[in-house]
C-alpha cells in the first residue's frame, strides 16, 4: 500500500502497522496537496506519481529505496510551479489492458492531457490545439476493456487527437463497448440525425445503461472558430431530446450533462439555452432541423460504424 500527503509518499507492507517514507529522488516542486499515486495493476513494483511533472519507479516494493525517475514529455518540467498553477498534475490513469505497464495518461490543473504507449519515451498531447477548456482535470477513466461502460462519440475526423476511427471498438471483454462515429468536416444536422438514428441510439438501447453521462460540447456549431462542422443551435436541442428519451426509457431519466467545448459565445449561449429548455420541458419528438445543404457524411460514418460494430450489436 502507498499514499501521498503533504509531499510525502509512504509505503507499508504490514497493513499499516508501520510505514516507510519512499519518495527520495522526487523534486517536490509543484506538487498538489494530495498528489496522485498509481500502481500498475499487473506489476506491484511499477508506480507513477506526479508533481508538476511525472515520476516513475519500477522497484517500489522490491527495493529498500525505490528509484524514481522523471517520466514526462520534454519541457514539461518548465510548466509553472505552485499548488494552484496550471502545471500541477492531478490525475493519472493506466490502461488496464496493457500488462506491460507502459500505456498511461496524465492530466493537470490547466486541462492538459498527455498520453504515452511506451512508458514515457514518447508522449501525445490529446488536445494540441487547446480546444478543451483550461480547467483542472481531477480524474481520468482509461479502460477500453470494461464491458460495464459504454463509450460513444460523434466527432470531426480526422482531427485532434488523431484517435476515434470507426474500427476502434474496444479490446478484450470491452470489444464493442467503444462506439466511434467519425464524421468528416462540414457535416450538417442531417448527418448527425443519421448516425444517431442508425447507430448511436440503437446501441444505447441495447446496452440499457443505468446512467447516461453526456460530454456536452458545442464546438460543432457552425459559428465555432475551432472545429469545422455546420450544426445549428436547434441541432443540439434535438440531440438532447433523443438522449433524454433514451435515459427515460432505460434508466428512469437519469442523465447528467457536463458542458465542454464551444468557443463562439453567442452560439454557446444559444445552444446551452436550447439544451436546458429541452431538459426542463416534457418529452416529445426531437425537432431535427432540416439541412439546407445536401451531405453524405453521416451516411458514410454510419455505414463504417455498422461494419465495425456488426459482431457486437444488432444494427
Buried (B, 14 or more C-beta within 10 A) or exposed (E): EBBBEEBBBBBEEEEEEEBEEBBEEBBEEBBBEEBBBBBBBEBEBBBBBBBBBBBBBBBBBEEEEBEBEBBBBEEBBEBEBEEEBBBBBBBBBBBBBBEEBBBBBBBBBBBBBBBBBEBBEEBBBBBEEEBBBEEBBEEBEBBBBBBEBBBBBBBBBEBBBEBBBBEBBBBEEBBBBBBBBBBBEBBBBBBBBBBBBBBBBBBBBEBEBEEBEBEBBBBBBBBBEBBBBBBBBBBBBBBBBBBBBBBBBBBEBEBEBEBBBBBBEEBBEBBBEBBEEBBEEEEEEBEBBEBEEEBEBBBBBBBBBBEBBEEBBEB
